[in-house]
Amino acid sequence: MSWVAPGMVFPSIHLSGIEVVAADEGAVPALLSTLPRARLGGRDYPLVLEGHKGFHSPLAAEVAARARLLSGLGFRAPRFHLVDGRGAIHTPWSADPRALESYTLDHQLREPFDFHAALRVGLCELAPDAVVIFGPGEMGGAVGRAVALERLFGVRDRESFLARQREAPLLYALGRMDQRRALLGLPRLA
């Protein structure tokens, strides 16, 4: 994105039609003043994600270098299937612990995270009954867009996703108290 100056801007997270970029402090004001304004799902865009700090971009190279000091912690094959931010599946019987360590402590920090690819692969290849988002945030919009774009579970648009959520929830975001309680089988709060 050479049109933004001063500073550097990098792709960071692909969220099913919404792009998260990482920018150094010098580029943020220019980026915010240059990008068109939009309102989507009750939020004004562009917005600054607190705590993002350039993860999933070259701006996190120093963090990745420090994270590599943690190598040798004893990564092992997962007990459950994992789908990483490239859409690669790591199975309990075939995952290479060294590859998981390298991805976790280096690639995941410095390279863009493709949430859409990870979700698509997880839904199409592993066929779960539901998706549980541990965080950060709720991610409902990104999950809904990905499911609609892939035409999964009879979902074609926002309205059909919301209808599916009411009938037989596809998404549980632990950041939302109502969804956390439903997932855990607890009664609704009045």
Sequence and secondary structure as in RCSB ss.txt:
>XXXX:A:sequence
MSWVAPGMVFPSIHLSGIEVVAADEGAVPALLSTLPRARLGGRDYPLVLEGHKGFHSPLAAEVAARARLLSGLGF
RAPRFHLVDGRGAIHTPWSADPRALESYTLDHQLREPFDFHAALRVGLCELAPDAVVIFGPGEMGGAVGRAVALE
RLFGVRDRESFLARQREAPLLYALGRMDQRRALLGLPRLA
>XXXX:A:secstr
 TTS SS EEEEEEETTEEEEEE TTTHHHHHHHS  EEETTEEES   TT TTTTSGGGHHHHHHHGGGTTS  
   SS EE TTS EE TTT  HHHHHHIIIIIHHHS EEHHHHHHHHHHHH  S EEE SSS  HHHHHHHHHHH
T TT  SHHHHHHHHHHS SEEETTSHHHHHHHTT     
